[in-house]
Amino acid sequence: MDWVTFGRSLFTVVCFAFFIVVLIIAYSKRSRSRYEEAAKLPFLDDDKVEEAGREQASSGARK
């Protein structure tokens, strides 16, 4: 076995180990609250739009 093949094999193993570590961090219980908060972000502005009323709600165009 030459060094190039060994290097490629080692790189594959290191990348796989890094992938497993990222999965463990992403699905840990400590990260759950952070992800739940981020999942609610798109819905935070809905209340402000309803309070402004339909007449004042912007369609994206400036007057």
N, CA, C and O atoms as a printed pandas DataFrame, in Angstrom:
     atom_number atom_name residue_name chain_id  residue_number  x_coord  y_coord  z_coord
0              1         N          MET        A               1    0.850   -1.161    0.000
1              2        CA          MET        A               1    0.000    0.000    0.000
2              3         C          MET        A               1    0.905    1.235    0.000
3              4         O          MET        A               1    1.814    1.343    0.823
4              5         N          ASP        A               2    0.657    2.153   -0.913
5              6        CA          ASP        A               2    1.474    3.356   -0.991
6              7         C          ASP        A               2    0.899    4.458   -0.100
7              8         O          ASP        A               2   -0.184    4.307    0.466
8              9         N          TRP        A               3    1.625    5.553    0.016
9             10        CA          TRP        A               3    1.254    6.640    0.912
10            11         C          TRP        A               3   -0.005    7.389    0.447
11            12         O          TRP        A               3   -0.766    7.891    1.275
12            13         N          VAL        A               4   -0.223    7.462   -0.853
13            14        CA          VAL        A               4   -1.399    8.169   -1.352
14            15         C          VAL        A               4   -2.672    7.440   -0.939
15            16         O          VAL        A               4   -3.631    8.072   -0.495
16            17         N          THR        A               5   -2.691    6.147   -1.078
17            18        CA          THR        A               5   -3.851    5.354   -0.685
18            19         C          THR        A               5   -4.074    5.441    0.824
19            20         O          THR        A               5   -5.208    5.563    1.288
20            21         N          PHE        A               6   -2.986    5.378    1.579
21            22        CA          PHE        A               6   -3.095    5.499    3.030
22            23         C          PHE        A               6   -3.628    6.876    3.424
23            24         O          PHE        A               6   -4.466    6.981    4.320
24            25         N          GLY        A               7   -3.155    7.918    2.769
25            26        CA          GLY        A               7   -3.607    9.269    3.059
26            27         C          GLY        A               7   -5.084    9.451    2.747
27            28         O          GLY        A               7   -5.807   10.083    3.517
28            29         N          ARG        A               8   -5.537    8.906    1.629
29            30        CA          ARG        A               8   -6.950    8.993    1.270
30            31         C          ARG        A               8   -7.817    8.235    2.264
31            32         O          ARG        A               8   -8.893    8.700    2.638
32            33         N          SER        A               9   -7.353    7.079    2.687
33            34        CA          SER        A               9   -8.108    6.304    3.672
34            35         C          SER        A               9   -8.185    7.037    5.005
35            36         O          SER        A               9   -9.238    7.081    5.641
36            37         N          LEU        A              10   -7.069    7.606    5.416
37            38        CA          LEU        A              10   -7.043    8.349    6.672
38            39         C          LEU        A              10   -7.959    9.572    6.593
39            40         O          LEU        A              10   -8.677    9.865    7.549
40            41         N          PHE        A              11   -7.944   10.281    5.477
41            42        CA          PHE        A              11   -8.811   11.437    5.291
42            43         C          PHE        A              11  -10.280   11.035    5.362
43            44         O          PHE        A              11  -11.087   11.759    5.946
44            45         N          THR        A              12  -10.637    9.901    4.781
45            46        CA          THR        A              12  -12.017    9.416    4.818
46            47         C          THR        A              12  -12.446    9.110    6.252
47            48         O          THR        A              12  -13.556    9.455    6.657
48            49         N          VAL        A              13  -11.585    8.474    7.005
49            50        CA          VAL        A              13  -11.900    8.142    8.396
50            51         C          VAL        A              13  -12.037    9.405    9.237
51            52         O          VAL        A              13  -12.937    9.490   10.072
52            53         N          VAL        A              14  -11.169   10.380    9.035
53            54        CA          VAL        A              14  -11.238   11.635    9.796
54            55         C          VAL        A              14  -12.524   12.390    9.454
55            56         O          VAL        A              14  -13.177   12.922   10.352
56            57         N          CYS        A              15  -12.895   12.445    8.185
57            58        CA          CYS        A              15  -14.134   13.115    7.786
58            59         C          CYS        A              15  -15.358   12.422    8.369
59            60         O          CYS        A              15  -16.298   13.088    8.802
60            61         N          PHE        A              16  -15.357   11.105    8.383
61            62        CA          PHE        A              16  -16.475   10.365    8.964
62            63         C          PHE        A              16  -16.572   10.621   10.464
63            64         O          PHE        A              16  -17.672   10.787   10.992
64            65         N          ALA        A              17  -15.439   10.656   11.154
65            66        CA          ALA        A              17  -15.441   10.940   12.588
66            67         C          ALA        A              17  -15.955   12.355   12.856
67            68         O          ALA        A              17  -16.703   12.570   13.810
68            69         N          PHE        A              18  -15.562   13.315   12.028
69            70        CA          PHE        A              18  -16.043   14.687   12.172
70            71         C          PHE        A              18  -17.554   14.745   11.965
71            72         O          PHE        A              18  -18.251   15.457   12.688
72            73         N          PHE        A              19  -18.056   14.012   10.996
73            74        CA          PHE        A              19  -19.496   13.955   10.735
74            75         C          PHE        A              19  -20.250   13.395   11.937
75            76         O          PHE        A              19  -21.302   13.922   12.301
76            77         N          ILE        A              20  -19.744   12.363   12.544
77            78        CA          ILE        A              20  -20.377   11.765   13.720
78            79         C          ILE        A              20  -20.380   12.757   14.886
79            80         O          ILE        A              20  -21.370   12.854   15.610
80            81         N          VAL        A              21  -19.289   13.488   15.071
81            82        CA          VAL        A              21  -19.219   14.481   16.150
82            83         C          VAL        A              21  -20.247   15.589   15.923
83            84         O          VAL        A              21  -20.896   16.031   16.871
84            85         N          VAL        A              22  -20.401   16.040   14.685
85            86        CA          VAL        A              22  -21.387   17.079   14.374
86            87         C          VAL        A              22  -22.796   16.570   14.655
87            88         O          VAL        A              22  -23.618   17.312   15.192
88            89         N          LEU        A              23  -23.090   15.329   14.308
89            90        CA          LEU        A              23  -24.404   14.755   14.599
90            91         C          LEU        A              23  -24.673   14.686   16.103
91            92         O          LEU        A              23  -25.777   14.990   16.556
92            93         N          ILE        A              24  -23.680   14.294   16.855
93            94        CA          ILE        A              24  -23.845   14.201   18.310
94            95         C          ILE        A              24  -24.120   15.579   18.902
95            96         O          ILE        A              24  -24.985   15.721   19.766
96            97         N          ILE        A              25  -23.399   16.584   18.449
97            98        CA          ILE        A              25  -23.609   17.945   18.956
98            99         C          ILE        A              25  -24.978   18.462   18.544
99           100         O          ILE        A              25  -25.669   19.082   19.352
100          101         N          ALA        A              26  -25.381   18.219   17.308
101          102        CA          ALA        A              26  -26.653   18.740   16.806
102          103         C          ALA        A              26  -27.849   18.120   17.513
103          104         O          ALA        A              26  -28.852   18.799   17.735
104          105         N          TYR        A              27  -27.761   16.864   17.865
105          106        CA          TYR        A              27  -28.893   16.187   18.486
106          107         C          TYR        A              27  -28.772   16.052   19.996
107          108         O          TYR        A              27  -29.522   15.290   20.605
108          109         N          SER        A              28  -27.846   16.772   20.611
109          110        CA          SER        A              28  -27.713   16.678   22.059
110          111         C          SER        A              28  -28.842   17.458   22.734
111          112         O          SER        A              28  -29.426   18.362   22.135
112          113         N          LYS        A              29  -29.135   17.112   23.950
113          114        CA          LYS        A              29  -30.204   17.772   24.696
114          115         C          LYS        A              29  -29.851   19.214   25.020
115          116         O          LYS        A              29  -30.740   20.051   25.178
116          117         N          ARG        A              30  -28.582   19.508   25.119
117          118        CA          ARG        A              30  -28.153   20.858   25.438
118          119         C          ARG        A              30  -28.455   21.833   24.300
119          120         O          ARG        A              30  -28.667   23.020   24.546
120          121         N          SER        A              31  -28.477   21.348   23.068
121          122        CA          SER        A              31  -28.741   22.198   21.911
122          123         C          SER        A              31  -30.225   22.330   21.599
123          124         O          SER        A              31  -30.609   23.165   20.780
124          125         N          ARG        A              32  -31.046   21.536   22.223
125          126        CA          ARG        A              32  -32.473   21.516   21.900
126          127         C          ARG        A              32  -33.140   22.866   22.106
127          128         O          ARG        A              32  -33.908   23.304   21.249
128          129         N          SER        A              33  -32.869   23.535   23.214
129          130        CA          SER        A              33  -33.524   24.819   23.482
130          131         C          SER        A              33  -33.117   25.869   22.451
131          132         O          SER        A              33  -33.931   26.704   22.055
132          133         N          ARG        A              34  -31.877   25.826   22.022
133          134        CA          ARG        A              34  -31.418   26.780   21.014
134          135         C          ARG        A              34  -32.129   26.560   19.684
135          136         O          ARG        A              34  -32.499   27.523   19.013
136          137         N          TYR        A              35  -32.324   25.308   19.301
137          138        CA          TYR        A              35  -32.994   25.003   18.040
138          139         C          TYR        A              35  -34.495   25.284   18.115
139          140         O          TYR        A              35  -35.091   25.707   17.125
140          141         N          GLU        A              36  -35.107   25.056   19.264
141          142        CA          GLU        A              36  -36.529   25.366   19.410
142          143         C          GLU        A              36  -36.765   26.871   19.320
143          144         O          GLU        A              36  -37.757   27.306   18.736
144          145         N          GLU        A              37  -35.877   27.659   19.883
145          146        CA          GLU        A              37  -35.991   29.112   19.790
146          147         C          GLU        A              37  -35.816   29.574   18.342
147          148         O          GLU        A              37  -36.542   30.456   17.882
148          149         N          ALA        A              38  -34.880   28.999   17.640
149          150        CA          ALA        A              38  -34.660   29.368   16.237
150          151         C          ALA        A              38  -35.834   28.944   15.361
151          152         O          ALA        A              38  -36.127   29.606   14.365
152          153         N          ALA        A              39  -36.502   27.863   15.710
153          154        CA          ALA        A              39  -37.641   27.404   14.920
154          155         C          ALA        A              39  -38.832   28.345   15.055
155          156         O          ALA        A              39  -39.678   28.401   14.162
156          157         N          LYS        A              40  -38.909   29.076   16.146
157          158        CA          LYS        A              40  -40.027   30.000   16.376
158          159         C          LYS        A              40  -39.783   31.379   15.766
159          160         O          LYS        A              40  -40.717   32.179   15.703
160          161         N          LEU        A              41  -38.592   31.683   15.324
161          162        CA          LEU        A              41  -38.272   33.008   14.810
162          163         C          LEU        A              41  -39.133   33.450   13.629
163          164         O          LEU        A              41  -39.538   34.612   13.609
164          165         N          PRO        A              42  -39.436   32.613   12.655
165          166        CA          PRO        A              42  -40.248   33.095   11.532
166          167         C          PRO        A              42  -41.652   33.535   11.927
167          168         O          PRO        A              42  -42.286   34.285   11.185
168          169         N          PHE        A              43  -42.144   33.100   13.048
169          170        CA          PHE        A              43  -43.511   33.398   13.452
170          171         C          PHE        A              43  -43.616   34.587   14.410
171          172         O          PHE        A              43  -44.727   34.945   14.802
172          173         N          LEU        A              44  -42.522   35.199   14.793
173          174        CA          LEU        A              44  -42.558   36.287   15.757
174          175         C          LEU        A              44  -43.169   37.557   15.179
175          176         O          LEU        A              44  -43.827   38.290   15.916
176          177         N          ASP        A              45  -42.985   37.846   13.915
177          178        CA          ASP        A              45  -43.499   39.081   13.332
178          179         C          ASP        A              45  -44.975   39.003   12.978
179          180         O          ASP        A              45  -45.568   40.037   12.668
180          181         N          ASP        A              46  -45.590   37.850   13.006
181          182        CA          ASP        A              46  -47.001   37.723   12.669
182          183         C          ASP        A              46  -47.890   38.536   13.587
183          184         O          ASP        A              46  -48.880   39.109   13.132
184          185         N          ASP        A              47  -47.566   38.603   14.861
185          186        CA          ASP        A              47  -48.366   39.369   15.812
186          187         C          ASP        A              47  -48.324   40.858   15.484
187          188         O          ASP        A              47  -49.342   41.542   15.597
188          189         N          LYS        A              48  -47.181   41.361   15.087
189          190        CA          LYS        A              48  -47.051   42.781   14.772
190          191         C          LYS        A              48  -47.869   43.142   13.538
191          192         O          LYS        A              48  -48.443   44.229   13.482
192          193         N          VAL        A              49  -47.934   42.265   12.562
193          194        CA          VAL        A              49  -48.706   42.527   11.350
194          195         C          VAL        A              49  -50.190   42.544   11.665
195          196         O          VAL        A              49  -50.917   43.383   11.133
196          197         N          GLU        A              50  -50.658   41.644   12.513
197          198        CA          GLU        A              50  -52.070   41.611   12.881
198          199         C          GLU        A              50  -52.452   42.853   13.669
199          200         O          GLU        A              50  -53.563   43.358   13.503
200          201         N          GLU        A              51  -51.569   43.363   14.521
201          202        CA          GLU        A              51  -51.863   44.557   15.299
202          203         C          GLU        A              51  -51.937   45.804   14.413
203          204         O          GLU        A              51  -52.716   46.714   14.699
204          205         N          ALA        A              52  -51.163   45.859   13.373
205          206        CA          ALA        A              52  -51.140   47.030   12.502
206          207         C          ALA        A              52  -52.418   47.139   11.677
207          208         O          ALA        A              52  -52.756   48.229   11.216
208          209         N          GLY        A              53  -53.119   46.056   11.485
209          210        CA          GLY        A              53  -54.344   46.079   10.700
210          211         C          GLY        A              53  -54.054   45.837    9.228
211          212         O          GLY        A              53  -52.911   45.915    8.779
212          213         N          ARG        A              54  -55.103   45.545    8.498
213          214        CA          ARG        A              54  -54.921   45.212    7.092
214          215         C          ARG        A              54  -54.575   46.438    6.254
215          216         O          ARG        A              54  -53.876   46.315    5.248
216          217         N          GLU        A              55  -55.046   47.603    6.642
217          218        CA          GLU        A              55  -54.795   48.809    5.864
218          219         C          GLU        A              55  -53.339   49.249    5.964
219          220         O          GLU        A              55  -52.785   49.776    4.999
220          221         N          GLN        A              56  -52.732   49.042    7.093
221          222        CA          GLN        A              56  -51.372   49.499    7.307
222          223         C          GLN        A              56  -50.343   48.427    6.974
223          224         O          GLN        A              56  -49.147   48.716    6.949
224          225         N          ALA        A              57  -50.770   47.219    6.723
225          226        CA          ALA        A              57  -49.829   46.154    6.424
226          227         C          ALA        A              57  -49.154   46.423    5.098
227          228         O          ALA        A              57  -49.811   46.755    4.111
228          229         N          SER        A              58  -47.881   46.284    5.075
229          230        CA          SER        A              58  -47.111   46.600    3.872
230          231         C          SER        A              58  -47.121   45.428    2.911
231          232         O          SER        A              58  -47.056   44.266    3.314
232          233         N          SER        A              59  -47.204   45.759    1.634
233          234        CA          SER        A              59  -47.112   44.720    0.606
234          235         C          SER        A              59  -45.713   44.663    0.030
235          236         O          SER        A              59  -45.465   43.921   -0.920
236          237         N          GLY        A              60  -44.806   45.426    0.583
237          238        CA          GLY        A              60  -43.431   45.432    0.111
238          239         C          GLY        A              60  -43.100   46.652   -0.733
239          240         O          GLY        A              60  -41.924   46.949   -0.943
240          241         N          ALA        A              61  -44.101   47.359   -1.220
241          242        CA          ALA        A              61  -43.863   48.535   -2.050
242          243         C          ALA        A              61  -43.912   49.787   -1.183
243          244         O          ALA        A              61  -44.703   49.870   -0.243
244          245         N          ARG        A              62  -43.081   50.739   -1.497
245          246        CA          ARG        A              62  -43.062   52.009   -0.760
246          247         C          ARG        A              62  -44.005   52.999   -1.409
247          248         O          ARG        A              62  -44.184   53.010   -2.627
248          249         N          LYS        A              63  -44.596   53.822   -0.581
249          250        CA          LYS        A              63  -45.515   54.850   -1.113
250          251         C          LYS        A              63  -44.767   56.109   -1.436
251          252         O          LYS        A              63  -45.365   57.083   -1.892
